[in-house]
């Protein structure tokens, strides 16, 4: 089961995320949007959205660099495993609290505002709840990491992530004896990968680059009668 969950399921989740996103963009391009509700309740949306998105981007960047950079690179730079772990805990903790606070504001407005609640689908609310649960698990892993600052368990997580990314056999073995919170954090993250193409999360991989070469200006005509 350990080999399936952490050696096979990651490839299933990544495949579903990539192929599902491509198929959705090809078959239903008009559903590829964030479905913003900013116009319905702006003030709380802006604060929550900024905190949430900045925090999540920091977390994603930290995970990509921290997990996929070979251990030998940090050793060559003279960065000890303990120092890297403290840096990851500090930066990840700050980003996690920001994202959790922002996500909490977004969920609160989505559940308490009748207009927003009516225009929200089950997937809209459900994926936000899962993201908040993932943030809580991530913050809880910091408490586990504080109990041993030698970076030993962090190296196991790095070895697993790089084993999956670079198609190395035996990647799941690195997670056999890590704390259960890390395993739950990873499994929930992989589950979010699976759900990614079927939710509003797809807007994460969209960028309005076509506006750069869009010809001409958009013409907006008012319905008011022209002044004479």
Secondary structure by P-SEA (a helix, b strand, c coil): ccccccccaaaaaaaaaaaaaaaaaaccccccccccccccccaaaaaaaaaaaaaaaaaaaaaaaaccccaaaaaaacccaaaaaaaaaaaaaaaaaaaaaaaaaaaaaaaccaaaaaaccaaaaaaaaaaaaaaaaaaaaaaaaaacccaaaaaaaaaaaaaaaacccccccccccccaaaaaaaaaaaaaaaaccccccccccccccccccccbbbbbbbcccccc
